[in-house]
């Protein structure tokens, strides 16, 4: 992975909603990445919408412009440790 930014679901959906801040931020990034989890969230949103096929096509087009990062066991363990530390500090209210 070269220098760039990993986009989350919120940034991608704001960009698609034509949010100028999100659009300008994404335009300034040379290499775009997202995770397989974000891909699943976007596909769920499409599947749960009244415009399923149109939304699937939109999401596929957007995702084709970035590298999708797979999640492996090491990444999941890192997530668990970070979330546990945040919970101990009172910085998360879930799980």
N, C-alpha and C positions, 0 to 999 in steps of 0.2 A: 504494500500500500504506500503510495507516494503522498506527499503533503496535500492536504485538502481538508474537507469537513464532512462529518457524518450527519446527515439530515434525519431528523426524527419525523414522526407522523404529523405533528403539529405544523412544522415548517412546510412540509410538502403540501398539506391541505390548505394552509394559508396562501401559499404561492398559487395553488390552483384556484383559490377564491379571489385572486388578483390583489392580494394585500401588498401595497407598494413597499413596505419595509421588508417583507419576506422576499419579494422579487429582487429588490436591490441587493440584499444580502447574498442571495443565491447567484446572481449575476457576477458578483465580485469573487466568487470561488472558482478556482481553476479545475480542481478535481473533486467530483461529488461522489459521496458514498452513502449508503444506507444499510440497514441490517435486514436479515431475513425476517426478523420479528416485525419490523415496520412494513415489509412487503405483505406479510400475513394480515396485519391490521388494515392496510389499504384494501386488500382483496376481500376481507370481511365486510368492510364498509360498502364495497361495490356489490357484494352478494346480498347485502341487507337493504339495498336501495331499490327504488322503483325503476331506475334506469340501469339495470345490471350490466348489460353488454356495453353500453356507452361508457359507463364508469370503469369497467374492466379495461376497455381499450385506452381510455385516458391514463389510467394508472400504469398500464404496460408501457405506453409511450414515454411517460415521465421516468419510469424506472429504467428504461433502456438507455437513458442518458447518464446513468451512474452505475458504479460498481456495487453489487450487493454482497455484503460481508456475511459469510456463514457464521453460525454460532456453534462453537465446539465446547467440550467439557471444561476446558481451561477458562474460557470466557464465562461460562455459567458459574464456576467456582469464584471467579473474581467478582462477579455481580453479587453473589451471596455474601461474600466477605465485606464488600463495600456497603451493601444494604444493612448488614448487621451492625457495622460501625456507625452508620447514620442513625439507626434505631437506638443504639446505646446513647447517642448524643441528643436524642429527641428530635431528630431532623426529618423523620418520616412518620406518617400516620397509618401506613398500610402494612399488612403482613406481619 
